[in-house]
Amino acid sequence: METLYEFFTRHGGKVLGSLLGLFFGWLVLTRGLLAAVFLFVCLGLGYWLGKRLDDEQGLGALWRQLFPPR
């Protein structure tokens, strides 16, 4: 019999994708499409900024990349 760890190692993407799809569908049904899309955009930006901070690139490097000195 397959352990839970082995199951998620082999099928983790499918499980995560299914849960995200279920959550997005629930948001669309309860809040509307634009609110759901806005939430996912904010979630993606938050993840991206957090990843930059975890990688020790910092917000200063991001600021300089978006607005280079003249």
C-alpha positions in Angstrom: 0.0 0.0 0.0 1.2 3.4 -1.0 2.1 5.9 1.9 0.7 9.4 1.9 4.2 10.8 1.2 4.6 8.7 -1.8 1.1 9.6 -3.1 1.8 13.3 -2.8 5.3 12.9 -4.3 3.7 11.3 -7.4 0.4 13.2 -7.6 1.1 16.5 -5.6 0.7 18.8 -8.6 -2.7 17.2 -9.5 -3.9 17.5 -5.9 -2.8 21.1 -5.6 -4.2 22.0 -9.0 -7.5 20.4 -8.2 -7.7 22.2 -4.8 -6.9 25.6 -6.5 -9.5 25.0 -9.1 -12.1 24.1 -6.5 -11.2 27.3 -4.5 -11.3 29.5 -7.6 -14.6 28.0 -8.7 -16.0 28.7 -5.2 -14.8 32.3 -5.3 -16.3 32.9 -8.7 -19.7 31.5 -7.6 -19.7 33.5 -4.3 -17.9 36.7 -5.2 -17.9 37.0 -9.0 -15.3 36.6 -11.7 -13.6 40.0 -11.3 -13.2 39.6 -7.5 -11.8 36.1 -7.9 -9.3 37.2 -10.6 -8.3 40.2 -8.5 -7.7 38.0 -5.5 -5.5 35.6 -7.5 -3.5 38.5 -9.0 -2.9 39.9 -5.5 -1.9 36.4 -4.3 0.5 36.0 -7.2 2.1 39.4 -6.6 2.4 38.7 -2.9 4.1 35.3 -3.6 6.5 36.9 -6.1 7.5 39.7 -3.7 7.9 37.2 -0.8 10.0 35.0 -3.0 12.3 38.0 -3.8 12.6 38.7 -0.1 13.4 35.1 0.7 16.1 35.0 -2.1 17.6 38.1 -0.3 17.2 40.3 -3.4 15.2 42.8 -1.3 12.8 45.5 -2.3 15.6 48.0 -3.0 16.8 45.8 -5.9 13.3 45.5 -7.2 12.8 49.3 -7.0 16.1 49.8 -8.9 15.0 47.3 -11.5 11.6 48.9 -12.0 12.9 52.5 -11.9 16.6 52.6 -13.0 18.6 55.7 -12.2 18.9 58.2 -15.0 
